[in-house]
Amino acid sequence: MTAQQIYLNGEFVQKHEAKVSVYDHGYLYGDGVFEGIRVYEGNVFRLREHLVRLYESAKSILLTIPYSIEELTEIIVETVNRNHLHSGYIRLVVSRGEGNLGLDPASCPKPNIVVIAEQLALFPDELYKNGIDIVTVPTRRNRSDVLNPQIKSLNYLNNILVKIEAKLAGVQEALMLNDQGYVAEGSGDNVFIIKGNKLVTPPSSAGALEGITRNAIMELGETLGFIVEEKLFTRHDVYVADEVFLTGTAAEVIAVSKVDGRVIGTGKPGEHTNRLLKAFRQLVVEDGEKIYVKQG
Ligand code: PMP
């Protein structure tokens, strides 16, 4: 097996050589943007959507990415190919770059661009069979007029605090409420509830990232005959839902069996969640404009 190759500013380097300066404002201040992307059987799932989100996040923080979407697409595909990654995970990071210790990004003339393609540590099958136990936590979602959750920035402290609070409560994942007390999302996933024939997820204005998996599930939900709504809901709505699940690039679609000690539905992944997971797993290999990577 050949050693992992990481794309770093125009070169491919080995993992132990893939280093950036401690003066990078990404390191000093969380100043930068990123994406987490999946490749399934040679198909980079919805790469364009991920890249559009990256460029929009960068635009919002006045960070110029010195490549076009097409150039970055080529770089990503080449990174996947060089690592013979048939199925796995891609991490794309654009940080502000090296500067001085001041906050002003004007001291950072050149962003650092990194692409890592590697095997994904898959969630254990048990979790998909049994669902996960989650809680709501004290940390609220960043207000969109303070740090907009649509910016997928390197500043993930809000989400990290949520993860820490989940672990302190003895579970792996948690729901964040927004400053108004409405449900926003998980630490790194979107949330859906099912009640009757309605499939509901919080609107982005509630503090939910417009997840690529979320978009795909909303489309699949319509195809499968659900009434799909982006609507504000409360913890109570979650407790009394027929089914609850989380979505994200890493987790795909994962059923929630308990929230704050309240058993959801039967306490096992519901039939609709299972149908959506099945449809999603079919979609990821069949979807749209495939960007085939070479076979490893
Ligand atoms: N919310 C947050 C805060 C996230 O970090 C992620 C993962 N990128 C998601 C939701 C899910 O988004 P996606 O389906 O694009 O992975």
Residues whose N, C-alpha, C, O or C-beta is under 5 A from the ligand:
A	BS01	PMP	G36 E185 G186 S187 G188 D189 N190 L209 G211 I212 T213 R214 T247 G248 T249
